[in-house]
């Protein structure tokens, strides 16, 4: 097991989410940055859906009680194993009583720790993803123990992947037209794709943008929404729904992020800039 010495900030266990229960109002949840969450598992030869630990801005510290292999991907949170800096996007062997801790954040927002075989936390509705009200808790806490399978065999396959840190500076956010996009005027549509928006308040549920789009569209009948749906509020604010979002909403759904763009956006800080780029539906 892995003992939580310090939990960091908003750290939680996540897999790819629980998509099969949206019809009864259960959010999808799952890793915010699927690219890096999946990469951590692939490095270890795990199935991409194995549970990982998602860290946000601050990484915390953890003690391993059984040998295993781990991989750390995503944001640069300066990971140290027994006070020695370790490489991101690599397979790392740990032994009993090794301590993993994180230092100064250098880029990005969310990092991922995967263990060989995945974390063996509680499974609820076919997923281990934390979501308060569905699972026992929403974040890990000091003193928690996270179970994993003991692994002493060295991995001889993929051991490192080179990822450029400048991808975290990408501001282009790929989107598709949403169901209510055509209700916008041509002027509003042009403004959407010619404005550099600033990220405001944000969390696992939604990202708000600071700039506004004049809105005369009436509210719609409550309809389905997804992670990546961009809603236009009556005040003209844009809200981008993320992995812990509700399953229905009554604001016009003007755009929809691609899966790649959800990952890109999840690594952005407040006050970072983004610009929408329209994709065509094939």
Number of C-alpha atoms within 10 A of each C-alpha: 19 22 20 21 18 17 21 22 16 17 23 24 25 25 25 23 22 18 15 13 13 16 11 8 10 19 25 24 25 29 30 29 25 21 17 22 31 23 22 31 27 19 27 25 15 18 13 20 20 23 32 32 23 27 24 23 22 21 29 21 20 25 22 21 19 18 20 22 22 21 26 29 26 27 23 23 26 18 23 16 19 14 12 10 14 17 17 24 21 21 26 21 19 22 16 13 15 18 20 23 23 19 15 12 17 12 19 23 21 27 28 29 23 27 31 28 21 23 23 17 17 15 12 14 14 12 23 25 28 27 21 10 9 13 16 11 12 16 18 20 18 14 13 15 18 18 18 21 15 16 17 14 10 11 16 8 10 12 15 14 14 8 12 7 14 9 11 19 15 15 19 16 19 19 23 19 18 16 13 16 17 11 14 18 14 10 10 15 15 11 14 20 13 12 15 16 21 16 19 16 13 18 16 17 17 21 22 20 21 16 14 16 19 16 16 13 16 12 14 12 11 12 12 14 20 22 25 25 27 26 24 25 21 16 11 16 17 22 23 25 26 28 23 22 22 20 20 16 17 16 21 26 26 22 24 26 27 18 16 14 18 25 23 24 27 24 23 22 17 14 13 16 19 20 17 20 15 18 14 7 6 3
